[in-house]
Amino acid sequence: MAHFLLEIAINKFCNNANLDLSDLDGQRINLKVSKTPFETNFIFLNNRVHVLATDGSSLDAEIIIEPKVVKSLFNKTPAKELLKKDEIKITGNVKSAQLLLEVIEQVDFDVEEIMANIFGDMPSQAMIKAGNLLKENIDFENLSFEKLKQDFARFVVSPTKDSSANS
C-alpha cells in the first residue's frame, strides 16, 4: 500500500510541477530504511515514476537511511544537509540518487486525499488519525517493526493520545 501511495503522490507532484524526469529515465533506484522492512524500488520510465517492492534486480543506485532520518525528512530537513552529515548513505550512481531525494523532499504528500479516493472518507480519516498519533509516538532511535504494527493497530481501534500509555 505504501508503494502505491508513494507512486501516486510523486507522479501527481511531478505532473503539477511540470517536473522533467528525463535525466532519470531508465534508472532503477532502491530506497531502504535500515532496521525496518521498508525497502522499495523507484523505476523511471517515460517521465513517470513507478514505485515497486524490491525484486533483486540490478540497481543503478541505492539509498540507505536510518529511521531517525525519516523523521528529519518529515520535518523538512533538506536532504543535502543530511547527506553532508553522512546520515544518508548512497551507493552506485550518486547523481541519480540525489535527484530522487530532491524530488521526494519537494513532494507534499496529501495522503488523506489519496486514501480517500481509494478507501472513502471515513476509513481514510481513521487511518490518517492513527498514522499521525503513531508518528507523534514513534521512537525513531529504537524502531521495531513489530511494535510499529501493534501501535498502528491499537491507534486505529482506539485513536487517542492516551492509548500509548496502555503499552
C-alpha positions in Angstrom: 0.0 0.0 0.0 2.8 2.4 0.9 4.4 1.8 -2.5 1.1 2.7 -4.3 0.5 5.9 -2.2 4.1 7.0 -2.8 3.8 6.4 -6.5 0.6 8.4 -6.8 1.9 11.3 -4.7 5.2 11.6 -6.6 3.6 11.4 -10.0 0.9 13.9 -9.1 3.6 16.3 -7.8 5.7 15.8 -10.9 2.8 16.4 -13.2 1.6 19.5 -11.3 5.1 21.0 -11.2 5.8 20.1 -14.8 9.0 18.4 -13.4 11.2 16.9 -16.1 12.4 13.5 -15.0 14.1 12.7 -18.3 17.6 12.8 -16.6 16.4 9.7 -14.6 14.8 7.8 -17.5 15.8 4.2 -17.3 17.2 4.4 -13.8 16.3 2.0 -11.0 17.0 3.3 -7.5 16.4 1.4 -4.3 15.4 3.2 -1.1 15.9 1.3 2.1 15.1 2.4 5.7 17.6 0.3 7.8 16.3 -1.7 10.7 12.8 -1.9 9.1 11.3 -4.0 6.3 10.7 -0.8 4.3 12.6 -1.2 1.0 11.3 0.0 -2.3 12.5 0.5 -5.9 11.9 3.6 -7.9 11.9 3.0 -11.6 11.9 5.9 -14.0 10.3 5.4 -17.5 8.8 7.9 -19.9 8.9 10.8 -17.4 7.0 8.8 -14.8 8.0 7.2 -11.5 7.0 3.6 -10.8 7.3 2.5 -7.2 7.6 -1.2 -6.7 8.7 -3.7 -4.0 12.2 -4.8 -4.3 12.8 -7.8 -6.5 16.5 -8.4 -6.6 17.0 -6.8 -10.0 20.2 -4.8 -10.7 20.2 -1.3 -9.4 21.7 2.0 -10.7 21.8 3.4 -7.1 20.9 2.6 -3.6 19.9 5.0 -0.8 20.0 3.7 2.8 18.7 5.9 5.6 18.3 5.3 9.3 14.8 5.5 10.8 15.6 8.8 12.6 16.3 10.3 9.1 12.7 9.6 8.1 11.6 11.9 10.9 14.1 14.6 9.7 12.7 14.4 6.2 9.1 14.6 7.6 10.2 17.8 9.4 11.5 19.1 6.0 15.2 18.9 6.8 16.9 19.3 3.4 18.4 16.1 2.0 21.7 17.9 1.2 22.1 18.7 4.8 21.5 15.1 5.8 24.0 14.0 3.1 26.7 16.3 4.4 26.2 14.8 7.9 26.5 11.2 6.4 23.0 10.4 7.6 22.0 9.2 4.2 24.2 6.6 2.5 24.3 6.3 -1.3 26.0 3.7 -3.4 26.0 3.5 -7.2 25.0 6.5 -9.3 25.1 9.3 -6.7 23.8 11.9 -9.1 20.6 9.9 -9.8 20.1 9.2 -6.1 20.4 12.8 -5.3 17.9 13.8 -8.0 15.4 11.3 -6.5 16.0 12.7 -3.0 15.3 16.2 -4.3 12.1 15.1 -5.9 11.0 13.3 -2.7 11.7 16.3 -0.5 9.6 18.6 -2.7 6.6 16.3 -2.8 3.8 17.5 -0.5 2.1 14.2 0.3 -1.7 14.7 0.7 -2.0 11.1 1.9 -5.6 11.7 3.2 -6.8 12.8 -0.3 -5.1 9.8 -1.9 -6.5 7.4 0.6 -10.0 8.9 0.5 -10.0 8.3 -3.3 -9.2 4.6 -2.6 -11.0 3.8 0.6 -13.5 6.5 1.1 -13.5 9.4 3.6 -14.3 7.7 6.9 -11.8 4.9 6.7 -9.1 7.2 5.4 -9.7 9.7 8.3 -9.3 6.9 10.9 -6.1 5.6 9.3 -4.7 9.2 9.0 -5.5 9.9 12.6 -3.9 6.7 13.7 -0.9 7.4 11.5 -0.5 10.9 13.0 -0.7 9.5 16.5 1.8 6.9 15.6 4.2 9.4 14.1 4.0 11.5 17.3 4.8 8.5 19.5 7.4 6.7 17.4 10.8 6.2 19.0 12.9 6.6 15.8 16.0 5.6 17.7 14.7 2.2 18.7 12.3 1.4 15.9 10.8 -2.1 15.9 8.6 -3.1 13.1 6.5 -5.4 15.3 5.9 -2.5 17.8 5.1 -0.2 14.9 2.4 -2.7 13.6 1.0 -3.2 17.1 0.8 0.6 17.8 -0.8 1.3 14.4 -3.5 -1.4 15.0 -4.1 0.0 18.5 -4.4 3.6 17.2 -6.8 2.5 14.5 -9.1 0.7 17.0 -8.7 3.4 19.8 -7.3 6.6 18.4 -6.5 8.6 21.5 -3.2 10.0 22.7 -3.7 8.1 26.0 -3.6 4.7 24.1 0.3 4.8 24.2 0.1 4.7 28.0 -1.6 1.2 27.8 1.6 -0.4 26.4 
